[in-house]
Amino acid sequence: MPRLIILTLLAISAILLVCFRFSKPAIRRRRHEEFLRAVADFRIQREQLEAKFMSLAAALGKPRGLRWLECDWLQPVAYGRDIQTGLLTAFVSVNIHFEAIAGSDMEDVAAVDTVRDASAMFHYQNGRWGTGGRALFNMHPDDALHRLANQYQPLDASTSTPPSA
């Protein structure tokens, strides 16, 4: 009888080991399929997401003393996955125009009229894209991923095969 219990436990252990071994590729495949679906959704929803970004970013009051006038949305988009949470993030190239708020300490600063390059951030969670209105100033989308390499794993939207790692 003890031999039967030992054999049963060994068999269960072997089955669990096989399941664990083959689950990593399945997880990678599911994550890649989610990513491709997210990229397609982003392309469809981009105009609405841009408007939402502008509204939220302008309401944040950053940079201090400046009013957001408009954003020129550019084509470059880079995608990354948060290493800790797995959250998908899109970094979109944008040129931002500001004006000084009357009475602020920025009112007499000549550089206020300078168009600012930035990466607008969007996050994909629970099957939906959203934004908090966060902009990474002076960063092209690829630069943002490079500078935030300890936080985001870059993803390539042009490939249809899942990554091997």
C-alpha positions in Angstrom: 0.0 0.0 0.0 2.7 2.6 0.8 4.3 1.8 -2.5 1.1 2.7 -4.3 0.9 6.0 -2.5 4.5 6.8 -3.4 3.9 5.9 -7.1 0.7 8.0 -7.1 2.6 11.0 -5.6 5.4 10.6 -8.1 2.9 10.4 -11.0 1.1 13.6 -9.8 4.4 15.3 -9.4 5.5 14.4 -12.9 2.1 15.6 -14.3 2.4 18.9 -12.5 6.0 19.3 -13.7 4.9 18.7 -17.3 2.1 21.2 -16.9 4.4 23.8 -15.5 7.0 23.3 -18.2 4.5 23.8 -21.0 2.6 26.6 -19.4 5.3 29.2 -20.0 4.9 29.1 -23.8 1.1 29.2 -23.4 1.4 32.3 -21.2 3.7 33.9 -23.7 1.3 33.1 -26.6 -1.7 34.5 -24.7 0.2 37.7 -23.7 1.3 38.2 -27.3 -2.3 37.7 -28.6 -3.5 40.2 -26.0 -0.8 42.6 -27.2 -1.8 42.3 -30.9 -5.4 42.8 -29.9 -4.4 45.9 -27.8 -2.4 47.4 -30.7 -5.4 47.0 -33.1 -7.7 48.5 -30.5 -5.3 51.4 -29.9 -5.3 52.2 -33.7 -9.1 52.2 -33.8 -9.5 54.3 -30.6 -6.5 56.6 -31.0 -8.4 59.8 -31.8 -10.6 59.4 -28.7 -7.6 58.5 -26.5 -5.8 61.6 -27.7 -8.7 63.9 -26.8 -9.0 62.2 -23.4 -5.2 62.7 -22.8 -5.4 66.4 -23.7 -8.3 66.9 -21.4 -6.7 65.1 -18.4 -3.2 66.5 -19.0 -4.5 70.1 -19.2 -6.4 69.6 -15.9 -3.3 68.4 -14.0 -1.8 71.8 -13.9 1.7 70.6 -15.0 4.0 72.3 -15.8 3.2 74.9 -13.2 2.2 78.3 -14.6 1.4 77.0 -18.1 -1.8 76.3 -19.9 -2.0 73.5 -22.4 -3.1 74.9 -25.8 -2.8 72.0 -28.2 -1.0 68.7 -29.0 0.3 67.8 -32.4 0.1 64.0 -32.5 2.9 62.3 -34.4 3.0 58.8 -35.8 5.7 57.1 -33.7 4.2 54.8 -31.1 6.3 52.5 -29.0 4.8 49.8 -26.8 6.1 48.3 -23.6 5.0 45.9 -20.9 5.5 46.9 -17.3 8.0 44.3 -15.9 6.3 44.1 -12.5 2.6 44.4 -13.3 2.4 43.1 -16.9 0.5 46.2 -17.8 0.7 47.2 -21.5 1.7 50.8 -22.2 1.8 52.9 -25.4 4.2 55.8 -25.7 3.0 58.2 -28.4 5.1 61.0 -29.8 3.5 64.4 -29.4 4.5 68.1 -29.7 2.8 70.2 -27.0 2.1 73.9 -27.2 1.7 76.0 -24.0 1.0 79.5 -23.0 1.7 81.2 -19.7 -1.1 81.7 -17.3 -1.6 85.4 -16.6 0.0 86.4 -13.3 2.2 83.2 -13.0 5.9 83.3 -12.7 6.1 81.8 -16.3 4.5 84.9 -17.8 7.7 86.6 -18.7 9.7 83.5 -19.7 10.5 83.6 -23.4 10.8 79.8 -23.7 7.1 79.4 -23.0 6.3 79.6 -26.7 8.7 76.7 -27.5 7.0 73.6 -28.7 7.8 70.7 -26.3 8.5 67.2 -27.5 7.1 64.5 -25.3 5.8 61.0 -25.1 2.1 60.7 -24.1 1.4 57.6 -22.0 -1.6 55.2 -22.4 -2.2 52.0 -20.5 -4.2 48.9 -21.5 -6.0 47.2 -18.6 -8.9 44.8 -18.5 -9.2 44.9 -22.3 -9.4 48.7 -22.5 -7.0 51.6 -23.2 -7.0 54.6 -20.9 -4.7 57.4 -19.9 -4.0 59.5 -16.8 -2.7 62.4 -18.9 0.9 61.8 -18.2 3.6 63.1 -20.6 7.3 62.3 -20.5 8.8 65.6 -21.7 11.9 65.7 -23.9 11.5 62.0 -24.7 10.7 60.3 -28.0 8.8 57.0 -27.5 11.9 54.9 -28.1 13.9 57.1 -25.8 11.3 56.7 -23.1 11.5 52.9 -23.3 15.3 53.0 -23.3 15.4 55.3 -20.2 12.7 53.2 -18.5 14.3 49.9 -19.4 14.3 48.8 -15.7 10.5 49.3 -15.7 9.3 48.4 -19.2 10.1 45.5 -21.6 9.9 46.9 -25.2 7.4 45.2 -27.5 7.4 45.1 -31.3 4.0 45.6 -32.8 5.3 44.7 -36.3 5.9 41.0 -35.5 3.2 38.4 -35.5 5.2 35.7 -33.6 5.3 35.7 -29.8 8.7 36.5 -28.1 10.7 33.5 -27.0 11.7 34.9 -23.6 
